[in-house]
Amino acid sequence: MPTPFRRASVFAVVLALVLPWTALADDIANDLDVSIDAVAESMPLNVDATGTTQLRVVTRNGDGKNGCNLTGSTTVSFSVTSSDTSVATVSPSSVTFTSCDDTKILTVAALAIGSTTVSLAQTSNTTGGTFNLAPATFGVIVAGASNSAPQISIAGVTAGADYNKGNVPAATCNVTDVEDGPSSFAAALSGITGSYAVDGIGQQTASCSFTDTGGLTATDSVTYNIVDPSAPVISYVLNPLTPDGANDWYQSSVSLTWGVAEGESPSSLAKVGCVDQNIATDQISTEYSCSASSAGGSADKVKVSVKRDATAPVISDDGPTLPADGENGWYVSAVTNQFSATDATSGLPSGTSPWTVSTTSEGSGLKVSSGSVTDLAGNTATSIDSAAFNIDLTDPTAVAFIGTIADGAGYYFGSVPATPTCSASDAISGLAGCVVSGYGTAVGLHTLTATATDKAGRTATAELTYSVLAWALNGFYQPVDMGGTWNTVKGGSTVPLKFEVFAGTTELTGVDAVRTFNVNRVSCSNSVTEDAIELTTTGATLLRYDAVAGQFVQNWQTPKQPGNCYSVTMATQDGTSLTAWFKLK
């Protein structure tokens, strides 16, 4: 049988393997020691003794959900098990947390000498967050009934405390044990962890473990912070040290050099600005700054302003006071051009303001001159010419239609000439184009508009009107009566519908002249004249042109619906139509 000491060492290895550490989810932790870390906790017990620990929720803010995951009416549940129930059992076998402040008591009953591991497994979760169960896991070491469990604590350092780098107190393990007596020894220190561990800044854990002669082991650990006690120090040098011009202006080039010192945690140093400058061009008063922070805190921002002027005024062509009011950069009205003078640093005499020069002529490539201007230092800028601009004050001329449509003419539907084009002339900016609108082939009056546009956007127009004439329809001929008469006929018989179509004096003979042939059921009327169809036919019901009779024929087979009335309408492509009325017997 292995000794209690060997069982303790084996348990420490097993427990370390079941305690993966993460800081992303909320923790479920026990209270076997005061810190929540990756160091395995243990509960030493004697046979037939019981021990307790309290489980609690520790908020970590790291899994995408700020604050504690248990908000509102959400819950999370876990099963609680002992890895070896012959050594010790744990109760209850499951726990449910309903709020951030909820706690649960676990009771462990020691049954036989040996070791076991108590762990949690999630069984349900309605929070939308995640939970780290490693801090809740602990080991149970059971010794004989005659051995009392040792007690251990860490002195010198406090969990969560901050200690300046180089001034961390020594951590000591203090042990009390009924059988073995009191003892103390130095705590084992972990390596420093954190973003700036290379500088000796970050977190460190002091750990203690003691196994008494009866084989019971007690452990404790404390995690504290090692901090940088001082912020960075910022300095700068200007060369020349003082301005060499009047009113704090530099006339020569100026260099600015920054210095930032951080002796405690150099790897944590972060600078904003702090860029060395070599100012060799004119500028208004410009502020440069340097901010620095480190694990020791933030230094106050340091600001330096530098202004330099070594250049005479400059005259600028501001261009026309109004944007081009035509197309393609052309003006279609008189142009007023504005000039202004600027001095980057010392400025212009009081009362100096932009001035304007105008022209009243038209043409391309026109320019005006600015005149000269002098700044406060006596530097004179010579006159400059404006940029060239184009002015067109005249509309296009001689707008005319090109085509065969005559003003006031009439054309039968289907015989309207093609859309005309147009022409015009322009002597200043040149003609950009001429377009014709209003063309149509539907029956009715149409107005064509020729719009000529020059490159400056000026326009001129010309108009003409023409008419599209409807076709003339003759029919329906006998045996069908027109004029609102009800034609009576036996249902199911075929009635010949005969008609002619004329475009002026020209008779149309192509069946494509007919657009639709519609039959609609209508209400019968007893107050309308009736006349019987004297002649029916048995021919095909397709539309055809009878060249012998000189007319279209559409045979209509009437529905076998005695007592019903119908309208029959034939419409040609120009929209003209014939309608006859029928009552079936």
C-alpha positions, 0 to 999 in steps of 0.5 A: 500500500502506498504511503500517505506522502506518496498519495499526496504527491500523486494527487497534486499531479492529477489535480494539476492536470484537471485545472486548465486556467482561463480568464475569459469566462466567469469563474465558479470558485471554492473558498479553500484559499483566498485567491482564484488561480491555477494552484490546486486546492486541497481539503485534508480530512480524517476518516469519518470526518466531514469538511465543507467549502463554499462555491461562488460566482466570480465575474471576469467580463471576458467572454463578450458579456459585460458584468456577471453572466447571471442577469435577469431570470437566467440560471446555470446548473452543474453536477458535483461528483467525487472521482473516488466515492470509496474514499469520500463522497460529496453532497449535494450532487448538483447545484444551480446558481440563480444570481451573481450573489448566489453561493452553495455549500458542498459537504465532503464525507471522508470514508477511507484513507486515500485521495479523490477529486471533487469537480463540477460539470455544466448540465444547463445554461440559460445565461448566454455566457460561459463559466470556467469551472477549474477554480471550483475543483479541489482534492480531498486527502483522507488520513487515518482517524488518529491524525489531525489535518495541518493548517497553513497560511501565507504571511508577508504578502496580501492577495491582490495587493500592489507592491513597488518593483524592488520592494516586494515583502518576503512571503513566508509559509506558516504551519500549525499541526497538532501532531507535528507542531508549528513550522515556517518556511519560505513560500515558493514564488512563481514567475512574473506574468503579464504584458510587462513581465520582461521588466519585472512588472505584473502578477506573481503567486506565492504558494505553500504546501505542507504534508504532515507525517500522517499523510495529510496535505494543506496548501495555500497561495496568494497572488499579488501585483508588482507595479511601476511606482513612477510615470515617465519624464518628458523633456525637449530642446529647441535650436535656436533656443529663442526666436531670431525674428520679431514678435516670437517669429523664427526666420531661420530653420528650427529643430525640436528634439524630444526626450522621454525617460522611463527607467522602471518599465521601459517595455511598457512605455507608450508615446503619443506625438513626441516626434522630432521636428526640423521646421524649414518651411514657413508656417503659422503658429503650430503646436507640437506635443508629447504624451507618454504613459507606462505601467507607472502612470501617465506624464502630463502632456508637454506642448511646444508652439513654433511659428516661422516666416521668411517669404513675401506676400503672394497674389492669388487669382481667385477666379470669377466671383460666380461660377460659369453660368453656361456649359463646358466652362463658358460664361453667358454673361459678363465676368467679374474676376477676383484677386487676393493677396496672402502673407503666410505669417506677418500678414497684410496692411489693415484694410487690405481685402480682395479686389475685382476686375471686370470685362464686358466683351465676349470671346475665348481666352479672355484675361484681366490683370490684377495690379500689385500689392505690398505686405507689412514687411514692404515686400511687393508682389508684381501684377499677375494675369487671371486664368483665361475664361470664355464668354458667349453672349449670343444664342445660336442662329438659323435653326432649321428642320431637315426632313420631309415633314412639312409644317401644317401637313397631314399624314395617314397613320402608317405613312408618317415620314421619318423623324427629321433632324435639324441644323443651326450655326453659332459664331462664338462658342460653336454649335454643340448640337441640334435635336428634334423632339415631339415626333409621334405616329399616333393619330392626332396633332403633333408639334416638333421642336428643333432645339439648337444648343451651342457649347456655352449652353445657349439655345434657340428653337424652331417649331412645326406641326403636323397631323396623323390622320385616322383610317376610314372604316366601312362596314360592317356590311350586310347581313349585319345591321349597324347603328345600334340595331340588335342583330338576331341570329340562332346561337351556334351559327356563323355570321360573316362580318364584312368591312373595308379599311381606307387610308385616304383614297388608298384601300388597305388589303393586308390582314395586319391592318387589323389589330384586335377582334373582341367579343364581349357578353353584354346586357340585352335590351328590349327597347332597341330595334332588332333585325334578323340575320338573313345570311349565315355561312359555314366558312373558316373563322380566320380573318381574310381579305376577299380580293374578288369582293374587295373587302375583309371578311371575319367569320364569327361563330356565335356561342350556343347561348340562346337568350344572351347578347354580345358586342363584336368589335374590330379595331385597326392598328390606328385605333379606329374600330367598328362595333355591332350588337347581337342577340342569340335565339 
